[in-house]
Amino acid sequence: MARRKIRYAVVGLGHITHLFRDEPIEVLAMTATNGQRRFEETEEMTGAMPRFPGDRLATFICNFGVSFLARYQIVGTKGNLTLDPAYEYALELKRTLTINERETSKTYPKRDHFAPELLYFSECIQKNRQPEPSGLEGLADARIVSALYRSAKSGKAVKIAPIAKTTRPTLKQEIRRPAVKKPKLVKAKAPSK
């Protein structure tokens, strides 16, 4: 789906900016905590709705207090795309694409998501190159997160001055590494238990 044909996405913050290939211009957020002691210093959940140029919206909820769910969905003018699970590094990823009520699926094999990032960043240091995404990407994300907290505190939408990005990561940067096994928790419980 072309950039302007994507109208709405339910996805995590980093994926939203990459899917829309743009930065949000306004955000609205809410937080909630169920009163459990483990959430005294950190919110149990945060829900947000960023607005992007071209009158496009996204929503996401980050939650530490419910059962595991990690999927995203993109809704466009002719159909939608779902990836479930979307953020898992030790499982296969399944993509379902529906266009004009016709559904197709594809499964992507397990692979290591972290080693390629480390390899790429190390190569940038060794060859004295600017990495992409750069520190500007981190600054843009920090500004968005700060605006989300301000919105949650005030209960009102918060406008964000855009950061001009000239480049974004591309598929030419893709590095593949074999899958890794999910590590066992050591003296810890899963976050949603």
C-alpha positions in Angstrom: 0.0 0.0 0.0 1.4 3.4 -0.9 2.3 5.8 1.9 -0.8 8.0 1.5 -3.1 5.0 1.1 -2.4 3.8 4.6 -5.0 5.5 6.7 -4.7 3.8 10.1 -2.3 1.6 11.9 -2.5 -0.3 15.2 1.2 -0.8 15.9 4.1 0.2 18.2 5.7 3.6 18.0 8.8 2.7 16.1 6.9 0.8 13.5 4.4 3.6 13.0 7.0 6.1 12.0 8.6 3.6 9.6 5.3 2.5 8.1 4.1 6.0 7.5 7.7 7.2 6.7 6.8 10.3 8.6 6.8 11.8 12.2 3.6 12.5 14.1 2.5 16.1 14.4 0.2 15.5 17.4 -0.3 12.9 20.1 -3.0 12.0 22.6 -2.2 9.5 25.4 -3.6 8.0 28.6 -2.0 5.8 31.3 -3.6 3.5 33.8 -2.3 1.4 36.7 -4.3 -1.3 38.5 -2.9 -0.4 42.0 -0.5 -3.4 42.2 2.7 -2.7 44.1 4.9 -3.5 41.1 3.4 -0.5 39.2 4.2 2.1 41.9 7.0 3.6 39.8 6.0 2.7 36.2 2.5 2.8 34.6 0.9 -0.6 34.0 -0.2 0.6 30.6 -0.1 3.5 28.2 -2.4 3.9 25.2 -1.8 6.5 22.5 -3.1 8.0 19.3 -0.5 9.8 17.2 -1.7 12.0 14.3 0.5 12.2 11.2 0.5 14.6 8.2 -2.0 13.7 5.6 -4.7 13.2 8.2 -3.5 9.7 9.2 -3.9 8.1 12.7 -2.4 5.3 14.6 -3.1 3.7 18.0 -1.0 1.6 20.3 -1.1 0.2 23.8 1.9 -0.9 25.8 0.9 -3.0 28.7 2.8 -5.0 31.5 -0.3 -6.3 33.3 -2.1 -8.6 30.8 -1.4 -11.8 28.9 1.1 -11.7 26.0 -0.1 -10.2 22.8 2.2 -8.6 20.2 0.6 -8.0 16.8 0.1 -5.0 14.6 -2.5 -4.2 11.9 -2.4 -1.7 9.1 -5.7 -0.6 7.5 -5.5 1.1 4.1 -8.0 2.2 1.5 -8.2 -1.2 -0.2 -7.5 -3.6 2.6 -5.4 -4.4 5.7 -2.3 -6.2 6.8 -1.7 -8.0 10.1 1.5 -9.4 11.5 1.0 -11.8 14.4 3.2 -12.2 16.3 4.9 -9.0 15.3 7.7 -8.4 17.7 8.8 -12.0 18.6 12.4 -13.0 18.0 12.1 -16.7 18.8 8.9 -17.6 16.8 7.9 -17.6 13.2 6.0 -14.4 12.1 2.8 -14.7 10.2 1.6 -12.0 7.8 -2.0 -11.9 6.6 -2.9 -9.5 3.8 -6.5 -8.8 2.9 -7.2 -6.7 -0.3 -10.7 -6.3 -1.6 -11.8 -9.2 0.7 -9.2 -11.6 -0.7 -6.9 -12.9 2.0 -3.4 -14.3 1.6 -0.9 -15.4 4.2 2.8 -15.7 4.4 4.9 -17.1 7.3 8.4 -15.8 7.9 10.9 -18.1 9.5 12.5 -17.4 12.9 15.6 -15.3 12.7 17.8 -13.2 15.0 16.7 -9.6 15.0 19.4 -8.3 17.3 22.7 -9.6 15.9 22.2 -7.8 12.6 21.7 -4.5 14.4 24.9 -5.0 16.4 26.8 -6.1 13.3 25.6 -3.0 11.3 26.4 -0.6 14.1 29.9 -2.1 14.7 30.6 -1.8 11.0 29.6 1.9 11.1 32.0 2.5 13.9 34.8 0.6 12.2 34.3 2.4 8.9 33.6 5.8 10.4 30.1 6.0 8.9 26.9 7.5 10.2 24.4 4.8 11.1 20.9 4.9 9.8 18.8 5.1 11.8 20.9 7.8 13.3 20.8 9.7 16.6 18.2 11.9 15.0 15.8 9.0 15.0 16.4 8.6 18.8 15.8 12.4 19.3 12.6 12.2 17.3 11.4 9.2 19.4 12.3 10.9 22.7 10.3 14.0 21.7 7.3 11.8 20.9 7.6 9.9 24.2 7.9 13.3 26.1 4.8 14.6 24.3 2.9 11.4 25.2 3.7 11.8 28.9 2.6 15.5 28.7 -0.6 14.5 27.0 -1.3 11.7 29.6 -0.7 14.2 32.4 -2.9 17.0 30.9 -5.6 14.8 29.3 -5.2 16.9 26.1 -3.6 16.4 22.7 -0.1 17.7 22.4 1.3 19.1 19.2 4.8 18.1 18.1 7.1 20.3 15.9 8.3 18.0 13.1 12.0 16.9 12.7 13.0 16.9 9.1 14.3 13.5 8.2 16.2 13.2 4.9 16.9 9.5 5.0 15.3 6.4 6.5 16.5 2.8 6.8 15.9 0.8 3.6 15.8 -2.9 2.7 19.3 -2.5 1.2 20.5 -2.5 4.8 19.0 -5.9 5.6 21.3 -8.4 7.3 20.1 -11.9 8.1 21.3 -14.1 10.9 20.0 -17.6 12.0 17.3 -17.8 14.6 18.1 -17.9 18.3 16.3 -19.7 21.1 14.3 -17.8 23.6 16.3 -17.6 26.8 14.9 -19.1 30.0 14.0 -16.6 32.8 16.5 -16.7 35.7 15.0 -15.8 39.1 12.3 -13.8 37.4 8.7 -14.0 36.4 7.2 -13.1 33.0 6.1 -9.4 33.1 2.4 -10.2 32.6 2.1 -12.7 35.6 
